[in-house]
Structures are given as C-alpha cells and as structure tokens.
C-alpha cells in the first residue's frame, strides 16, 4: 500500500513543470517597528493574483508561487492606517523589505469610504450594515439575516458563502469560540457598523503561512466611539394586559487594546430557550488545520416534550429562560493571551399536549391516546479557559480547558388511554475536556502539529415510572414504582501528530494518531426493592485505535485542485463478550474549482467504515421511556457508508446575487437497524445489522437583488428521496420509500419611502410508501411583515403569518410600536403578540405505517411593554 501511495504522489508530481519562486521580507513603520497583519500581494503583468500573505507580529511575510512567464511582477503592500505601496519588481529579487508611511485620512476620504455599501479586498468582503437594515433589528442575528452572502439557519447557526462559519469574531478577536450564538442573539444591533466575511480564514498564525485554509469566518466591526469605554444597554419589559409576560435583559461590553469583555444577562418567559444557544460537544477533523475531538457518554431514558417544530418557539413553547454569561479575551503579554467564557443557562418548560397514535399493521391495527403534562428544568453551566502563546514566529501553543455541569429534571404526568402514568427522570452530567495544541514551523514549507486531547464524561440518571400496565407486564402489584438507575461514563485520551508540507504544486499531510477509550453503559432495574436482572445491562467497551492518514492535494493552478486521502485504522475492539482486532481503510477524494468568473464547483467521494457504539451492544432489553424497550446486538462486522457529493456555487456580494446548488447520494451498505414489535401497550425494538438506506438529496437556492424594483429575493428548494428497510411486527425487512419537497420564496423591499415589506411563502410536501400503502402530507405557510416609519421617532411593525396544515388555517398577527426620542438614550417598545388569539393547534402526520395526531396549546395573546436604556 505504501508503494502505491508513493507511486501516486510521483505520478501527480509529473504534472508540475513550472519553477516555484518565494518572495519574502519584513514590513516596518517609520519607527522601524514590524507591522502586523499588513496585506502583501503578488500580481503578474495582467494584474492576476499569483499569491498573497499577511505579515506576522514581527512584520515578516513569505509568499511562494509558480514562476510567471514574464520576470516582471507587481508587489502591493497595504495596511489600515498606512499608505499603500505598489511597486514593479523583478521576480529574481526574492528579498523585498518595505517601510510604510502613516496615512492621515481626511474627512472627505472617510465619507467616501463609508458610503460604499459593499467592497471586496482579496479574501474579505466588507458590508456596511446601515444600508441593509430598517431599524427594526434588535440583535446582531437580526442584521445578519438581511446581509448578502450570509444565512442564519433556524437553530441560529450562521453560514457565509455557503459554509458554516468557523468563528464569529468581534473587532478581530475570537471571544466566544463555538458558543457564538450568545453574541449573535444578545448583542444590540445598533452598536454594529460593519460585517466582514473572511474567506480562507485561519486562526493559527503558523498554519496561516501555508495558505491552505478553506474555512470562513465573520468579523463584527463596532461603531466609532465604542473603544476604550463601557457600552451596552438595559431592557426592562413587563406584560400590560392579558397573561403576565416579562423580559429583562442587560448587555455590557468593553473593547480595549489589551482586553475585550462582554456580559450578557437575560430573563424572559416569551418562549425562546436559553440552553438552545449553547454549543454541545464539538468534533472537527481538519486535514490542513487544527482538530478537535469531544465525545459524549450515552444517555438512556427519554421523555418527549412534543414541541412543534413548524411554528416559532414564541408561538408554541411555554418556557422561562435565564441566561447569565461573561466572556473575555486579554493580552497578558505581547505573545501571550487568555480567553475565557463562564455561563449559566436555565430553562423551565411546561408543555401540555393530547395525542392519538394509530399503527396500521395489516389486520391488526393498534391505537392509543395520550394526555401529556410535561415539566422540564434544564441547566447548562460551563467554564472555558484558553491560553494562546507564541514564543516566536515559528511556534504557536494553545491549551483549551472546558468544564461542564448539566443537571436535567423531567416529569411527565400523563393519561395513557384510561391509565394514569407518572414518569420522572433526574440526571447529572459532568464533563471535562482538555485540548493541547503545538504547531511548529520546521522549514519554510513544512509545519508539524501535535494535538493532545483528553476527556471524561459522566451521566448519572435516575428514572421512576408508575404504570399499571407496566406493573402488570412485570407481574408486580399495581402500585409498585419501577426504578431504573443508569451510570454511564466515557473516558478517552489521544494524540494526533501531522506534518504538512508544500512541494511546488503539491500539498502533503502525513498523520499518525492514537486514541484510547473506555466506556461504561450500565443500568439497574429495580422493583419492590429487588433487581430484575432481565432488564439490566452492564456493558463495557474498550477501544484502542491507531490511525495513519495520508493526504495529497495537487494544485493544477491557483483555481483548480484535487485532494486524495487514505485513512488506515487499526482497532482493538473489546467489550464484555467479544474481542477482536480490526483493520479499516477509509478513502476519500475531493476535486475543487474555485474563485472563477463563473463560480465555484466541487465534487467529492468518501467511504466511511465505522464501529458500533456501546448502546447498540447491550445484551438485555432496557427501558427507554414508559412504554418502550430497546435491546442491542452482538458485533458482526464494521458498518459501512458511501457518499458522493456535487456542488456549484456563485457569490457576487457587490451585486447581491448568489446561486448555491448541491446533489448528494448516500448508500449505507451496512448499518445497525431496528426491528420493532408493536403491541397495544409496548414497543419492543432490537438492533439488527442489515443493509442500510439509500438516499438522494437535491438542494437549490438563488438570491437576487433588483435595483429597479428595490427588491431582494430568495428562492430555494429542498428535495430528499430515501429508501430504507423497516421491520415492524414481521420476520423480515421491507423497503419503505419516502420523498419530501420544500419550496420557499422570501423577499425584502428597500424603498426610500416610509414603508417597506418582508414577505414570502413556503410549500412542503411529504410522501411515503410502505407495503403498498401510500400516504401524503402537505403544509403551506406565508408571511407578510410591514414596516412603517410614522415619524423620525416612531416606527410601526406589523408581522403576519398564515399556516395551512391538514385542511386548517392558523394565523398569527403581531404588532410592534417603537418610540426612540431624538438625542435620548432611552427607547420604548410596545409588543402586541398573537392578536387573533390562536390558542390550539392540531398537527397530523401520516407516514409509512403510522398515523399521529397531536393537539398542542399555543401561547395566548399578550401585550408587553419594554424600556431600553443605552449607554
């Protein structure tokens, strides 16, 4: 295999005929000090980019590129606050040092620059937010939703140029890491001046020299006058009529050269969840950048909340949310900085619902009803500390420590048909992660990265069930309470070392990784103070993985590259009843055409061989809710999945036009599927290894701005075709086929009049076919938001949405009146929610063999008044 790889590399290298040139030097100011983050670009005689780099903290830069046809090239050096230098040089002069003069911008220059809505400089797009808002935006997230090239998903995740962002920076600093939703959902929109989309973003200064990153980040620039002073706002809100509602909020920020600090506090009962904005465990695998592995132990018992995903949480969720967070970054020394986040997020949810479930299984239909009274108290607390140290320009060291404590209490008193059921689950979850990274530049074109990681996750879960029919099934007295205690934990430790090298047109990464994990999945099943061993499990799984990975990227040109990857995995797999040594190979290939005049194109293929998880290997049945049991299986062979992807995208931010379309094909050749035996009282599910599902996905979106109509619009469609094997009350698996289609259109006007509109609609269709039974489900919705500027100080919003579900219409009408006096730090809002007072929603879902109807209470009409003080 090693000979094959070597031959593969040599064949690729035959395509490289051109000679590589390296231009390097130091950029200094007039006081002979190195200038950091100065942009250095090399262009040919046609002004096409040959290469670029940013100077490090000492002002040093190095740019490698293919030798052009003409020896005469152009070098451009620019940096904020300094005069730009453009000079014609000979490519044979490889040492180029420059001194930049400070630039004093006149008022006229500042005005001209600020008047441009969108400008692009190399890999960064600069967007002035004042040109895209209508003054109704309350948070940074509200602003980002309206900016070209940026998308905010339903869960608050942010995408830029079609990619999920790696970081959300503020004034160039990473303060929140992966918990950036705390910033986007809380920071006041009015402090924002500019949003920058940074392509090819790299946070590691040593990796940055290789220019291998394909990540994207967003940087928030604040308005002038907010540096070196405390700024923020305090909001007090209370219900005026109808049901009592409240919202209290405080934002506090400080931006200084050596320290940046933000405090966010929020307490409300308007439906949004504080714990939803917290990132869970992060798993990131990067070929040419930093990695991150955070694994979780498996939970056992689950109590469903029956939330509606169709409506917004403010329309359908009854929740009290509390958030308290402090985030900071500080430069302790010139080459040492510390970043920290401490937060407490708490939700107290009360959700009532009534459901009817029917299983249409040939001649034995099964039906039952449930009246649920759900109560949940969920808390997420965490402390994160990260140290970043650069002893010199060739070394970069980070250590990132995370501690989490996440208690969760859930109770559900329900009526199952005519039986009264009580179920409670209390869990304690403690987590520790530590990531140590050292990146060393061995030579000008070679970097060594060592990543050491360790983690420990523990879940102690205590569940109680009082159920007459469960007691009857277990031959117990009617009033007996079933106790199930789970003690699940996972410890893991690993090290990943990789060498990244550049050889002319070839980028190589050679990786060696070891990882050891010890996981326990244990539960006790107790009734009448006695253990029932037939429903107890004590699974233990130890895995020692050794990985050897080789990646080669061949750069045909600056715009076309091909990446091939081979991952070799040797696993010693040991559980209670089985021990084996496995050798797995996971190949992948990626072809990329980027930054062309007609857009970006990529094609990918990957095969993933994996091992089953511990909860899939239990010996006995275990209780997963008050009427469901799940049993594992024995290990047979690795699980296998193949994926093929095709993507085309084109982004022109200046013209506010974009296209993004992709096609994915996935074939699960071997999975752990569930075989289900359904009765009138219970669901018994067992894992069985079978051939898996086959799926096709096609997505398309187009964004366009019409200057004549002053209208920005977006149309998108999402399509999924899935064939998956199911086994329900049968001795064999049968294929179930499903198709889903979603078509969405949305638009925003930018009239220079007092009135503007946001409007749109969506159509959603679902179809399934199982054992000759075809079922369909259709939903539609539309919205119209009207923003009317009554005067310079008064703004009125009317937000209207209409839903058509299961032949029923549901409408929501909200009105917001805002009053902001001139030259005042105070502002006032009156929020009238759900004016038509929709108070109940009936949801019906029909698929494969089941019919499900849920009646859920909606948030009733209320009026909320708020006072905000900005400082």
N, C-alpha and C positions, 0 to 999 in steps of 0.2 A: 504494500500500500504506500509506503514512504517513497519507493521508486516511482510509483505512478504520480504522486504529488510533485516530486522533483521534475519529472518529465513535463508535467502540466505547466509548471512555472517556466521552464525553459522554452516551451513552445510559445507561451504568451510573450515572453521577452523578445522573440524574434520579430514581433511587430514593431518594436521600438528602434527606429533608425536615427532619430534626432538626438543631438547632444544637449545635455542639460546644463543650464547656467544658474549660478547663485549670486545674487546681489545682496550685500549686507552692509550694515553701518550703524551709526548712532545719530539720533536726532536730539539736539540740545537747544536750550533757550539762550538768550543773550547774557545770562549769568552762568553759562557753562553747566547747567543742570540738565540731566536727561528728562525728556518729555514722555510721559506715559500715555498710551492709547492714541498716539498720532497715527493717522492712516497713511500708509505708503503703498502706492500703486505703480505698476509697470505696464506700459502700453506699447503696442507696436506702431508702425508708421500709419496704420489705418485707424488708430485710436481704439483698437480692440484690446481688452484686458489680457495680459499674459500672466499676471499674478499680483497678489497683494498681501499685506500683513499689517498688524498693529504693533506698535512698539511696546516693550515690556516696561517695568517700573524704572529701569535704568536708561530707557530711550533706545534700546537695541532692537534691531529688526533683521530678518533674514528671509529672502524670497527666492525660491527655486522655480524655474520654468524652462520650457523647451526653447532651444535656440531659434530665434526667428530667422526668416530669410535675409532680412537686412540687419546689419550690425547696429544700426542706429535705432535707439529706443527712447521712450519718454518716461521720466520718473516724476510722479506727483506726490507731494507731501502736504497734508492738511491736518489741522487740529483746531478745535474750538478755542477761540481767543488768540489765535496766531494767524499771520498772513500766510496764504497758500504759496507753495513753491512748485513751479513747473519747469523742468529742465530737460533738454535733449542731451543724452549721453551715449557713449559707445558701450556696447554690451561686454566688451573685453575689460572695461574698468569695473571690477567687481566689488570694490570698496567705495562706498558712497556715504560720506558724512555731511550733515547739513545743520545749519543753525537757523531757527525760526524767529522772526520778529513778532513781538506782541502787536495785536491789532486792536485799535480803539475804534469801536463801531459808532458811527454817528446815528442820531435818532432816525434819520431818513433810511439808513440801511436796516435798522431794526424793524421799521414799519413795513418795508418791502418784504422782508423775510417772513414776518408773521402773517402777512396777508395771503401767502400761498397755502392752500388747504392741504395738499399732499405733495411731498417731494421725496425723491429716492436718491440715495447716495450709496453706491456699491450694494452691500447686503442689508442695508437698513432703510425701511420706509417710515417717514415721519408724517404723522397725521395730526392736524390741529383739530381738537375736539369741538371747538366753538362752532365750526362750520357744519356739524352733523347733529347736534343736539337741539332740542326745542324747549329747554329749561324745565321739563317735567321730570328729568332724570334725578334720582335720589342718590344712587350709588355708582361706583365705577363700573359695575356689571351692566347697569342700565345704559351707560355710554358705550361700552364695548359692543353691545348688541347692534348698535347702529353704524359701526365703523366698517368701511370696506376692507375685505381680506380677513376679517375676524368673525368667528362664530362662537356663540355661547350655547352649549347644549342644555338640555332640560335639567340635568343634575348640577349645572353650574361649572362644568369643565369648559376650558377655553381652548379653541383651535385658532391657529393663524396660518394662512396659506395652505389649508387642508390638513395641517398636522397638529396634534395635541401639543400644547406648549410645554417646554421643559421647565421654565421658570417664569414667574411674574415679578419682575424687578421694579423697584421704585427708586428713582434717582440713581440708577445704575447698580443698586445693591440688592442682593438676594436676602430677604429678611424672613420670609415665610416658608421657603422650600416648597414641599408638595402641598402644604396647607394654605395655598394662595387664595382659596375661596374666602378665608377670613378677611383678606384685604379687599377682594373684588366685591364682596357682598356687604361690606361695612364702611369703607372709606367714602366720604362725601364726594359726590361727583363735581361739586363746584370748585374744589381745590385743584382739579386736573386741567392742565394746559395742553399737553401733547402726549400722544401714544406712539411708541416706536415699535415696529415689528422688526426683529433682528433675525435674519436667516443665517444659517451656518454658525449658530451660537455655540460657544464653548466656554464654560466657566473655569476650566482648568488651564492656567496660563502656559503650562508645558505642552499639553495636548494642542493648544491653540496654534503653536508654531508649525504643526504639521498640516493645518488647514483641512482636516478630514471630517469635520463635524457636519451632519445634516440635520441637526436639531434647530428648533426655532424657539425664540423667547419674546416676551413683550416687556418693554420698559415704560414706566409711567413717569412723565415729567410734570412736576407741580408748577403752579403759577408763581411768578416772581414775588418776592416779599415773604415767602414762607420758610426760607432758610434762616437758621440760627434763632428762630423764635418758636415758642409753643403755639400750636394752632389746633383747631378742632371744632366740635360742636356738641351741644347737649340738647336732647329732644325729650320732651315730656308729652305723653299722649294719654287721653282718657276717654272712655265711652260717655256719650252725652245722653242718648236715649236708647231704648230697647235693651238688649243684653249687654252687660258690662264688658267692655274691652279696654285693653291698655297696651301701651308701648312706651318703654323708657330706653333711651339709648345715649351712650357717650362715646365720642371719638376724640382721641388725644394723640397728637403727633409732634415729633421734634426731629428736624433734619439739620445736622451739623456735619462738619468735615470728619470728625472722629467718632461720632455716634449718631445713629438713626434709631428712633424708638417710636412704637405705636402701641396704644392701649385701646382696646375695643370692649365695650360692655353693652349688652342688650338683654332686655327682659320684655317679653310680649306674649300674648295669647291669641295671635292672629293666624295661627296655623302653620307657619314655617317652622322647621325643625333646626335646632342649633347643632345637633350631632350630625346632620346631613352634610355640613360643610367641612367636616374633619376627614382627612385622608386616612385610609386604613393602611395595612401593610403594603409596602412598595416592592415590586420585583422588576428590576430593569437589567437587561443584558445588552451590553454595547460592544461592538467589535473594535471601534476606534476611540472609545471614550471610557468614562467611569461606569462601573457596575454597582448594583445594589440588590441584595437578597434579604428579604424579611419574610419569614414563614410563620404560619399560624397553626395552633393546635385546633382540632376539630371539636365543634360543639355537638350536642346530641339532641336535646329536646327543643321543640319549636312550637310557639303559639302564634298563629297568624293574626294580623291586625285587620285584615280585609279592607285595606285602604283602596281608594280609587286612583288609578294612575291616569285616568282620562282627564280629570279636572285638575286645576291647580290646588295646592295644599291649602291656600287661603279660602278656597270654596268648600273643601270637604274634610279637612282634618281639624280635630279638636285637640289642641296641644298648648301647653305652657312651655315656652322656650327660654332658657337662660344661658348666656354666653359671657365669659369673662376671660380675656386673653391679654397677655403682654408679650410683645415681640421686639427684639432689638438686635442691632449689629454694632460693634465697636472696634475701632482700630487701636489695639493696645500699644503696638509699635508699628514702625514703617512696614515691617514684614510679618506681623502677627495680628490676626483679628479673631474676634469671637462673635458667634451668632447664637441667640437663644430664643426659645418660644416656650411659654408656660400658658396653659389654657385649662379651663373648666367649662364643659358644655353639658347641659342637662335638659332633658325633655320629659314632660309628664303628659301622657296622652290618654284620653278617654274616647273610645270609639265603639259605637253600637251599630249592629247590623243584623239583618234577618236574611237567611239564605235557604234556597231549595236546590238540592242536587239530585240528578237522575242519571243512572247508568243504563244505557240501552244496550243490553247484552243478550242478543238473540231472544230466546223465550223466557229469560229470567231477568226482567228489569228490576232495578234496585233504586229506591228513592228514600230521602230523609230530609228533615228540616233542622235548622239551627238558628237559635236566637242568641247572639253573642253580646256580652257586656265586657269589653276589653279594657284593661287598665295596664299601663306600662310606665315604668320610671327607669330611664336610661341615662347613665352618666359616663362621660368620657373625660378623663383628666390625663395630662401628659406634661413632661418636662423634656425639652430637647436642648442640647448644648453641642455646638460645633466649633472646633478650633481650626483655623487655616494659617499655615506657616510656610513662608518662602525664604529659606536661609540664603538662597541665591537664585539667579535666573534659570538654573538648571534643575532645581529641586522644588517640589511642591508637596506638602504634607497636610493631610486633614484627618481629624478624628471626630466622628459624629456619634453621640450617645443619646439614646431615647429610652425613657421610662414611661410606661402607661399603666393606669389603673382604671378598669372599666367595669363597674358593677351594673347589673341589669336585673330589675324585678318586674315580673309579668304575672298578671292574674286574669283569668277569664272565667266568669260565671255564665254558664250557657244552659239553654234548654235544647236537648237533643231529642227530637220528636216530643215525647212527653216526659222524658227523664231529665232530672236536674243534675248537671255535671259541674264540678268545680276543679279547675286545674291551676296550679301555681308553679312558677319556675323562678328561682333566685340563683344568680350566677355571679361569681367573682372572677375577673380576668386580669392577671398581672403579666406584663410584657417588658422585656429588656432586650434592646438591640444595641450593638456597637459596631461601627464601621471605621476601619483604619485604612487610609489610602496613602501610598507614597509613589509619586511619579518622578522619575529621574531621566534627564536627557543624557544619554550615553555619548552620542555623537550628534552632529548637526542634523542627521536624518534618522536617528534611532532613539526611541524612547522606551524605557522599562517602567511598567506599572505593577505594583504589588498591592493587592487588596486582601486584607484580613478581616473576617466578619464572624460574629458570634451572636447567638440569640437564644432566649429562653422564654417560652410562652406557657402559662398555666391557666386552666379553666376548671374551677370547682363549681359544679352545678347541682342544685338540689331541687327536685321536682316532686310535686304531690298531686295525686289525682283521686278524686272521689267520684266514682262512676258505678251505678248499679249494674249495668250490663257488662262492664269490665270485671267487676267482682264475680258476677255470675259465670263469666267465661273462665275465671281462675278458680272457681269453686270456693269462693270466700263469702263471709257474711256481707249483707247488703251495705252496712255502714262502715265497712273497713276502708281505710285510706291507703292507697298504694304510694310508696316512696321509692323514687329512683334517684340515686346519687351517682354522679359522674365525676371522675377525677382524671382529666385529660391533660397531658403535658407534652411539650416538644422542646428538646434541646438540640442545637446544631452548632457546628463550628466549621469554618472552611477558609481556604486561601486560594486566591486566583492570581497568577503571575502571567503577564503577557508582554511580549516585545513587539513594538510597532516600528516598522522600517519603511523607508521610501527608496526605491531604486528606479530612477528615471521615471518611466510611466507606470511602475508597479508599486502598490502599497501592500505590505505584508503584515499580518498579525499572527504570531505563534503563541499559543496559550496552553498553560498547564494549570489544572485546578484539582484540588482535593476537597471533599466535603463529607463530614460525618454527621449523622443524625440519629437520635434515639427518641422514639415517640411512644407514648403510652395512651391507650384508649380503653378506659376501664369504667364499668358501671355496675352498681349493686341494685338489685330489685328486691324490695322488702315489703312484705305484707304480714300483718298480725305479728310484728316483731320477729319474723322469720324470713330468711333469704329464699327466694325462688330461683334456683340456680339455672333453670332452663331459659331464663330471660336475663342472665348476667353474662358479661364479657370481660375478659382481661387480656386485651391484645397488646402485644409489644412488638415494635418494628425497629430494627437497627439496619441502617444502610450506610455503606462506605462507598462513595463514588469517586472515581478517578477519571478526569476528563483531559483529553488532548485535542486541541482545536487548531485548525489551520485555515486562515482566510487570506485570499488574494484578491485585490482589486486592480484590474488593468484599466488604465485611463487612455482610451483611444485618442481623446482630446480633452480640452477643458470642459466639454459639454456631454461627453459620452463615456460611460464606464461600465465595466462588467465585474461583478463580485461573486466569487465562488467560495463556499465554506464547507468544510468537513469536520464534524464533531464526533470524536471517538469516546465512548463512555464504557467504563468497566465498573460494574456494580456488584458488591457483595450484599445480597438481599437476605435478611434473616428475620423471620417472625416466629411466633410460638410453635408452629407446626411445620415450618418449611424453611430450607436454607439452600441458596443457590448462588452461583457466580455467573453474571450475565455480561455479554459484550454487545453494545448497541452502536449503530452508526446513524447519524442524523445529517444528511446533506441538504444544502440549500444553494440557490443561485439567484442573482439579482442583476437585471440589466436596466440601466438608467440613462435617459436622455434628459438633460436639464438646461434651464436658462436659455432656451432657444426663442426665436421670434414667434414661433407657433406654439410655445408652451412646454410642458414637462411630460415625460412619458416614462413609465417603468413597468417591468414585468418581473414576477417572482415565482419561484417554485421552492417548496420546502417539504421535507418529510420528518415527522417527529415520532420517535419511539420512546415511550414512557412506561413507568411502573405504576401499579395500582396504589391507592392511598390506604391508610390504615383503617379507616371506617368502612372500606369496601372488603375487608378481610376478616371481619368478625365471624365467630363460629355460631353463636346463637342469635335468635331474634332479640331486638331491643325496641323499647317503646320510644317513638319519635314525636307523637302527640297523643291525645287522649283516646284515639281510635286507630292509630297506625303503628305497625310494626315493620322493622327493616332488618334483614339478615344479609351478612356478607357471603363471600365465596372463597374458594381456595385459589391460589395463584396458579395460572396455567402458562401464560406466555405474555410478553410485553404488549402494550396497547400501541396501535399504530394509526397515524392520521397523515394525510397528504393534502396540501393546499397549493392552489395556483391562483395568482392574482395579476390583474392587469389594470393600470390606472393611467388616466390622462387628465392633466390639469393645466389651466392657463389663468394667471392672475395679472391683471393690469390695474393696480390700485389707483393710479392717477386718473384713469378713465372710469374707475369704479365698475369694472367688468371682470367677471371670472366664470370659468367653467371647471367643474370637477366631476369626473365620472369614473367609476370603477366596476370591475367584474371579478367576483371571487368564486372559485369552485373548491369545495372541500369534500373529501372522501375519507370517512372513518372506517378503515379496513378491519379494525378490531377495537372494541370498546367493552366496558362493563355496563350492560343494560339491566333494566329491572323487569322481572316477571311478577305480575300482580295477580293476586287472588282477592277479589272483592266480595264481601258479604254485606248484609243489611246493617251490620254493626261495626265491622272492622275492614281495614285494608292491610293485607299481608304482602309485603314486597321483598323480593330476593334478587341479589345481584347475580347475573349470568353473563359470561363472556360470549359475545356474539359479533357478527359483522355489524358495523355501526351505520350511521345515517349518511346520506349523500345530499349535498345542498348546493344551490346556485344563488348568488346574490348579485343584483344589478342596481346600482345607485347612480343618479344623475342630478346635478344641480347647476343652475345658471343664475348669475346675478348681473343686473344691468342697470345703468343709470341713464335716463333720457333727459338731456339738457333742455329740450324743447318743452317737455311735459313737467320738468322738475320732479321726476318720479324715479325712485329707486325700487326695483322689484326683484323678487327671487322666486324661482320655480324649481321644485325638486320632486323626484320620485324615488321611492324605495321599493324594491321587489325581492321576494325570497321564495324559492322553491325548495322544499325539503321532503325527502323520502326517508322514513325512519321505521325500524322494526318495533312492533309492540306485541306484548303477550299479556292479555287480560282474560283470566278465567279460561285458559286454554292450555294445551300441551305443546303448542308450537307458536313461533313468532309469525306475524303477518305484517306486511308493509302498510304504513299509514302515509298518505301523501297530503301535503298541505301547500297552500300558496297564499301569500299575503302581498298586498299592494297598497301603497300610500302615495297620494299626490297632494302636494302642498303649494300654495301660492301666497305670497305676502308682499306688501308694498308700503312705502312711506313717501309722502309728499314733502317737498321743500319749497313751498310757495313763499314769496316775500310779502304775503298778506298776513292778516291776523289769525287766519285759520289754517290748520294743517291736519292731515289724516294719516292713520296707520290702519290698514285693512288687509284681510286675507281669508282664505278658506282652506279646508283640507278634506280629502275623501279617503276613507280607509276601508279596505275590503279583505276579508279572510275566508278561505275555502279549505275544507278538509274532506278526505275520502278514506274511509276505513271499513273493510269488509263489505264493500259495495254500498255503504251508506254515505251519501254526500251531504255536507252541511255547509251553510254560508252565513256570514255575519258582516253587516255593513254599518259604518258610523260616518257621520258628517259633522263638521263644525265650521263656523265662520266668526270673524270678529271685526269690529269697527271701533276704532278709537279716534275721538275728535278732540283736538287741542285748540282752544280759542283764547287768544290774548285780548282780554277785555280792556286792559289799560297797561301802562308801564309797570304797575304794581300788582295787578290781579290777573291770574291765569286760571282758566277752567278746563277740566278734562272730563270727558265722558267716555268710559270704557265699557263696551258692549260685546257680549259673546253669546252665540247661539249654538246649541248642540242638538243633533238629531240622532237618537240612539234607540234602536228597537221600536221604531214607529212612534216614538215620543219626542217632544221638543222640550228642551231645557234652556232657559235664558238667564243670563246674569248681567245686571246693569249696575255699574259703579260710577259715582261722580266724585271728583276731587276738586276742591276750590283752594287755590293758593294765593296768599297775600304776602308780598315782600315789600315793605316800605322802603322808599329811597333813602340811602345813606343810613340805614339801620342794620344792626347786627341780628335783629330778630326777624323771624318769618313764621307764618301761621298757615296751617292746613286744616281743612275740614274734609273728612273721608266718609262718604256715604256708600256702604257696601251692601250688595245684593238687594237693591231697591224693590225688585218684584217679589222678594222673599221666597225663593225656591227653597224648600225645606226637606225634600226627599228625592232620592234618585234610585231608579230601578235599572240594574245592569243585568243583561242576559248574554251568556257566552255559550255557543254550541260548537263543539269540535270533537272529531273522532267518535268516541262512544259516549260522551258525557253532555249533559245539559246543566247549566249552572245559572241560577238567578239570585241576585243579591240586592237587597233594599237597604240603602245606607242613608243616614241622616246627613243633611248638609248644614253648613254654618248659616244661621239665620241672619236676618237684616240687622245692621247696627250702624251707628254714627260715631265716628272717632274724631276728636279734635286734638291737634298737636301744636306745640310751640317749640320752635328750634332757635337756639342761640348760638351763633357762630363767632369764634374769636381767633 
